[in-house]
Amino acid sequence: MEYSAANIAAARSLQLTKYIHMSMVTFWIYDYAYLLHEEWTFLLRSHWSKMKGLYIVTRYLPFIILATDIYRGFTPNENADKCLVLDNVELGLNLVLVIFSEWFFILRTCALEQQ
């Protein structure tokens, strides 16, 4: 079976994207594992607030998004409906992450301006 140059270029691009995602996962896991004790000590000792909730969502939601993307990229799937559902889930999670991140930074900026 012969592959066109466009197919080979697309496959290389997809492979590079997946390598980048896997390297991100590796660095994130290292960072989270290295700082997990300090982070949980801080989170468990502080009182619950909106800011703490925003922090937890913005800190841990990227794991779910990246896991969805890696699952979608590495699992062969011929069902277009399942791919569409996974795309929509990832898009929704990205939207939630962006909104929560922006609120986190807005509240942090307001807190710094009041000091």
C-alpha positions, -999 to 999 in steps of 0.1 A, spaced: 0 0 0 14 34 -10 10 64 12 9 99 -2 32 126 10 2 144 26 -7 113 46 29 109 58 31 145 68 -2 143 87 10 111 105 43 127 115 24 158 127 1 136 148 30 116 162 48 148 172 17 162 189 13 130 209 50 131 219 46 166 231 15 156 251 33 127 267 62 149 276 38 174 293 22 145 312 57 134 324 67 168 336 33 174 353 34 141 371 69 148 383 58 183 395 27 171 412 45 141 429 73 164 440 50 190 456 21 168 466 29 167 503 33 204 506 3 212 485 -21 189 504 -7 202 537 -16 237 526 -50 227 512 -61 207 542 -50 234 567 -65 264 550 -103 272 552 -125 264 523 -134 294 501 -142 303 466 -106 310 458 -96 275 471 -122 259 449 -110 279 419 -75 268 427 -83 232 429 -103 232 396 -76 251 377 -48 229 392 -64 195 386 -87 199 356 -58 199 331 -51 162 341 -86 152 330 -83 172 298 -49 158 289 -61 122 298 -91 126 274 -68 139 246 -43 112 251 -70 85 252 -85 99 220 -51 101 203 -38 67 212 -70 46 210 -79 35 175 -116 43 171 -137 39 140 -169 52 156 -173 88 145 -200 94 172 -177 83 200 -150 106 186 -175 135 185 -186 129 221 -149 129 233 -142 161 213 -172 178 229 -162 166 264 -127 179 259 -140 212 245 -164 217 274 -137 209 299 -113 234 282 -140 260 283 -146 254 321 -108 256 327 -104 289 308 -133 305 327 -122 293 361 -86 303 354 -96 338 343 -118 342 375 -88 330 396 -65 356 381 -92 384 383 -97 377 420 -60 375 426 -55 408 409 -83 424 429 -67 411 461 -33 425 452 -48 459 443 -65 462 477 -33 457 496 
